[in-house]
Structures are given as C-alpha cells and as structure tokens.
Amino acid sequence: MKLRVLPYVSVEIDDRLRRRARYAGERLRLNVRAYLLSAVDEVDVASDKVRGLCDRAVSRVDSVVATVNDKIAPEHQQPKLHLVGDREAS
C-alpha cells in the first residue's frame, strides 16, 4: 500500500506494519474509551451536562479512531478489477 505523505512524497507500507498500526490504534481506542467511561462514573455526582460531554467524547473517539484504522488497514479489501481492452480473458 502506498501512503501519500506530501504532494510529491509517497511511502510504501507493507502489510505487517499496517496490521501493527491497526492493532496499536485499537488499543489506543480501547484505553481512551475506558478512561473516559471511568471519568463518567466519577462525575456521577456532577451535573448531566458533564456526563453528556463525556459521553459525546467517547463517541467521537470511537468514530475517529475507527475511521483512521480503516484507512490504515481496511478489514475487507475489495480486489481491484481492471478493464481488459480488446483482448479475451484467458
């Protein structure tokens, strides 16, 4: 997989590194989610506004990290099909 870093710079990444990056992203997501849910439990006495902020933060972290992980290493990659010109498929 080629990752475009800058307009003229691309980096080739192998599958092993992509899997490791995805695994690290999943660990980060789980740790941040657990920390935020723990914070929600601690502010149980506080107002509903604070609980709502923590709940929204949990959902944002989940969606952002899941999106980044899907860009790094998609779970289900569709094979790329190429159109064959005037030749018969063999």
N, C-alpha and C positions, 0 to 999 in steps of 0.2 A: 504494500500500500504506500502510495506517495502522499506525503503531508505537505501542503504548501505553507511555508512559514512566512515568507515575504514574497512580494510580487515576482522576484527573479530567483528565489531560493526554494527548492523542494528537497525534502528529506525522505529517503526510502526507509520504511519501518517494517521489520519482519513480524511474523505472526506471534512469535514468542513474546516479544516486547509489548505488542498490543494486548495480549492476554494478561500480562503482568500489570500493565497500566490500568486495564479494566478492573482487575481484582483489587488494586490499590484504591481506585475510585469507589468501588463498592464498600470497601472497609471504611473509607472516609465518610461515605453517606450514612452508613450504619452508626458510626461513632458520633457524628454530629446530630443525627436524629435522636439517638439515645440521650445525649447531653441535653438537647432542647426539651425532650419529653420529661426528663428529670427536673429541669428548671420549671416546667409547667406544674409538676407535682409540688415543688417547693413554694410556688407562689399561689398555692391553692387558696390561701387566706386573702390574697390580694384581689383586686377587682377583676371583673370579667374582661375588661379591656386588655389587661396584661396577659391574661390567658389566651385571648384572641390573637394578640400579637405573636405569642409563642407558637400557637397552632399554625398561623399563616407562615411563620418562619420555617416550621417543619415541612410544610407542603412545598414551599419554594425550594428548600434544599433538596428535597426528594426529586422534584422535577428537573432542576438544573443539573444535578449530578447524573441523573438517568440520561438526560439529553447528551451530556458530554461523553458518558460511557458508550452510548450508542454511536456517536461519531468516531470514537477511538476504535472500538471493535464491535461492530454490529453482530448480534447473535445469529441472525438469519440472513446470510448474504445471498442475494439473488444472482445466479450466474448471468454474466453479460453475454448477450446474443449478438452476433454480428451478421449483418445482411450480406449474403453472398451474391455477387453480381451476376454475370451471365454463365456461371458455372453450375454444374449439377452437384448436389451434395453427394458425397461418397460415404 
